[in-house]
Amino acid sequence: MKSIVISSLLIAVLFCSCQKNKTEVIQHADITAEMAYEGVNNYCHSEYDWSIAEENPSMMSVTMGEETEAEYKVIFRSYTGALVNFYVDKLSGKTRMVESVPALDVDSVTGTIDLLDYIDKTN
């Protein structure tokens, strides 16, 4: 009976340690600047209506912003003048969004996305 319990514990320990390694690999995605731009650009094209910019593409844009040691900043500019700043964590791809309306001097956190969900995985 003791050998069955010991075997079960050994299997559980091995299973848990394998799961932890998988999580660590997923959390350390090592996002590049190109990946940050691609993911945010794909997100913006899927979530925002770009039809207004068909005749005048300069009305809406996605551009790279400042880079820190920990994150990239990618900026979406809407035809309304609003800006959405995407702060992309370089290690995980977790991205927080902060909407800014410069004319009104208003900033608000609008959510988060997982950048990896918006990167073309065929590359």
N, C-alpha and C positions, 0 to 999 in steps of 0.2 A: 504494500500500500504506500509506503514511504517513497519508493522509487517512482510510482505514478505521479505523486504530488511534486516530487523534485523535477521530473521530466516536464510536467505541466508548467512549473515555474520557469524552467530553462527556456521553453518554447515562448512563453509570454515575454521574458526579458529580450530574447532575440527579436521577436516581432516588434516590440516597442522601440528597440534601438534602430531597426530598419526604417520604421515610420519616421523617426526623428531625422534621419539622414535625408529622406525624401523631402521633408519640409524645409530643411536647410538649403537644399539645392534650389527649390522653388523660390525661397525668399531672397536668394542671392542671384538675381537675374543679370546684374551688371548691365544696366541700361546705357546705351550710347546716346549721344546727342541726336543722331539720325533716327534712332528708334523712338526717342521722345517726340521728335517732330512728326514722324510717320503716324504714331499712335494717336496723338492729339489731332492731327489733321484728319485722320480717318474718323475719329469720334465726332469732330465738328461737322464733317460732311454727312454723317448719319443722323445727327441730332438736331441740326439747325437747317432752316430753309434757305437754300442758296439760290433759289430761283430769281430773287430780286437782283442778284449780282450777275445774272447771265449776260445782260447787255453791257454792264459796267463792272467788270471783275475787280476793280480796285476798291469797290465799296465794302468788300469783306475780305479778310485775310487771316492767315495763320503765319506767325513769325516766331523766331527764336528770340528769347529775352536773355536776361542775365543768367550766369551759371555760378553756382557756389560749389564748395567741396562735396556737399551732400545731395544737391538737387539741380535740375534744369528748370528754367522758367520758359514756358511756351505761351504765346499770347494770341488769342482769337479776337479779332476786331469785327464787330457786327455792323451792318449797314446803319443801325440806329446810333452808332457812336459808343455803345457799351463795349467794354473789354472784359474778357474772361481770362484770367491768369491761371494757367495750369502749372502747378508745382510738382514735378516728377521726381520721386525718390530714385536716386541712381542705383541703389542696391535691389530694391524690391519692385519698382514699377508702380507702386501705390501713388496715386495722383490726387491732390486736393485742388479744388476749383474755387477761385475767389472772383466774383463778378464785381466790376468797378464801373461806375458811371462818373467819368471825370467832370462833366458839366455840373453835376449835383454834389460832387465830392463825397460819394457814397461807395463804400466797399461792403460786400457781404459774402460770407462763405456759402457756396451753393451746393457742395457735395464732394464726393470722391468717386474715382473710377480706378479700375485696375488696368493700367496701360497695356499690359500683355494681352488683354481681351481685344485690343484694337490694332495689333501689329500683324501684318501679313505673315503668316507662318510658313509660306511657301518659299520665302527667301532663304 
